[in-house]
Amino acid sequence: MADSRQYAARLAIDYPAQLDRMTTFLRFVWIIPIAIILGLITGSGETITNTVFLNESGEVVRRTRDTAGGLVSGLAVATALMIIFVQLYPRWWFDFARELTRFGYRVGAYLFLLTDQYPSTVEEQSVHLNLDYPDVKTDLNRWMPLVKWLLAIPHYVVLFFLGIGAVLAAIIAWFAILITGQYPRGLFDFIVGVGRWGLRVNAYAFLLVTDQYPPFNMR
């Protein structure tokens, strides 16, 4: 099994000594503006375009319906193509993907009540996420992007159930914070662990920064 301490994707979140009850109570309201910004940047979801073709008399002769994925899926496909065909992962491309991932995790940490700090688009804050920049020709097999998404299927299954558990843990933590002002340490570590696991899978299957198979643990 891979040593998670040396894995190319690492996540740590500072444990808060005290959390604000009011911002916790209204978290789903406070997060709306930054969630909209993240959604606009990533282009989450699909863009659906309906095209209608008319003849000279104005009658409809054909309709088409096209869909386009968001920025995140587009980045994954483009990165895979660069690695496969030119064995290249431009540093600026990697930096953009890393910073976008960091921003997404700051928003996620705020949503799951792990911090009171409103997500910054620039500062690291309490969410420490690192990705190692790969040397494509020596660290990556150019053909692996074709199958990584398939090899990661067992992780998708596990993360589905862990994700449900993380949501339930956050709900319990919400009540605990309102009563005590503190995040139960066990629940905090569990949610961070799920995020860490998801990050490693993302780094392997979609960010494509490593060929090292993700470990099945949250450490």
N, C-alpha and C positions, 0 to 999 in steps of 0.2 A: 504493500500500500504506500502511496506517495506520502512524503512528509509534508503536512499542511503548512508547517512553519516556513518551508522553503518554496512554497507554491508561488507561481508568478502573479497571483492576485491575492491581495491581503486586505482585510477589513478589521478595524477596531473602532469602537465608539466609546467615548468617555462616559462613565457612569455618573449621573447627576446626583448630588447630595440632596437637593431639594428641588421640587417642581412646583410651578405656579398653578394653583387650583383653577383660577378663572380661565387662563388660556387653555388649560387642559379641558375644561368643561365645554369651551366653545371651539375646540380644535377643528372640527369639520367646517366651521365658518371661516376661521382665520386662514386655513390652507387653500381656500378657493382661488385667490389671485395667483399664487405661485404655482398651483397645480395647472391653471390655465396656461401660464407661461411655459411650463414644462411640456404640456401637451402641444402647444404651438411649435415649440422647437423640435420636438421629436416627431411631430406629425403622426401621433398615435392614432391608430385605427386606419381605415381605408378611405380614400377619396373616390367617390363614385361619380362618374361622368356619363350622363345620358345624352346621346347625339341623335337628332332627328333629321332625316333627309327628306326633302320635299322635291316634287317635280315642278315643272314650269307653271302648272295651274294651282300650285299650293297644296296638293294632296300629299299625304305622308306615304312615302314609298318604302322606307326602311328605318328601323330604330336600332341603335347599338348601345350597349351598356358596358363601360370599361371601368376597371378598378385599379387603383395604384396604392401600393403599400406606403408606409411612413418612412421617415428618415432612418430610423434604427434598422429596419429590415434592409433598406437600401444600402446602408453602410456595411452591413454584414456581407451582402452579396458582392458589393464592389471590392471589399477587402479580400474576399475569397478569390475573385477573378485576378486581382493583382498578384496574389501569392502564387496562384496556379500558373499564370501565363508569363509573368515577368519576374517572379520571385522578388517582389518589392513590397515593403510596408513603409511608406514615407513617414518620417518622423512627425511632420505636422499633422498628418492624418491620424496617427496614433495619439498624439497629444489632444486632438479634438475629441476623439472617441473616449479617451480617459477622462477629460474634463466633463464631458456630457454624462458619463457614468457617475462621476463624483456628484454632480449636481442632482441627478436622479436619486442617489442614495441619501443626500441631505434632505430632499423632500420626503423620501420614504421614512427617514428617521423622525422627522417632525410629525408625520401622519401617525406613526406608531407610538407617539408620545415619548420617544427616547430622549428628547431634548426640548427645551423651551426656546432655543435659538431659532428665530425665523430663518428659513433657508436662504443662504447667500448664493448669488450666481458666481461669486468669485472666491470668497474666503473658505478655507477648509473647515473652520468651526470645530465642532466636537467629533466630526465624522472623518476618520483617517483611512482613506482608501488608496492603495498603491497597486500599480500594474507595472510589471517589468517589460521594458521595450525589447522585442526579440530581434535577433540577427536572423533574418529569414533564411539565408543560405545555409547556416550552420545549426540553427535551433528548430526550424520548421520543415516538415516534409511537405513539399509543394502540392501533393495530391490529397493530403489529409482533410482539407476543407470540404471535400466532396462527401465525406462520410462522418465527420465529427457530429453533425446534428443527429445522425442516426445512432451513433455509439452512445450519445448522451441520453437516450430515451429512458433508461432506468433511473437516471437522476430526475427527469421530468416527473416521473410517477411519484418518487419519494417527495420531491418538492411540492407537488400538488397537495399531499396530505400535511406536510410540514407547514405549508402556507395557511391551510385552514386552522392548524394549531396556533400559528402566529397571530391570526386575527382574533381567535378566542382569547389568547393570552393578553392581547392589547385591550380587549374589552374588560377583562378582569382587572388589568392594571389601571384602566380608566377609573373604575370605582375605588380602587385602592388609593390612587393619587388624590381623588376628591376627599377621601376620609383622612388620610395621613400626610399627604403632600410628598410621598415618596413612592418610587417605583420598586416593587418587589424584585430583589436582585436575581432570583431564579428566573422570573419571567423575562427580565431584561436580557440576561445572558442567552436565554433560549431564542428570543427574537433576533438578537444580533447574530447568533449562530446560524439561524435560517438564512439571514441576509448574506452571511459569509459563504455559506454553501452555494446559494444562488449566484453570487459573484463569481465563484470559481467555475461554475458550469458555464456562465456567460462568457468568461474569459477564454474558455476552451472551445466552445461550440460556435460563438458568434463574434466576439471580439478577436478571436484567433491569435492570441498573443503567445500561446503555448500548445505543445503537443502532449504535455503531461496530463494523463487522465485524472480528473478531479477525484479527490478522496471522498469516501462516504462518511464524513463526519463534520461536525460543526465547530471544531476547535480552530 
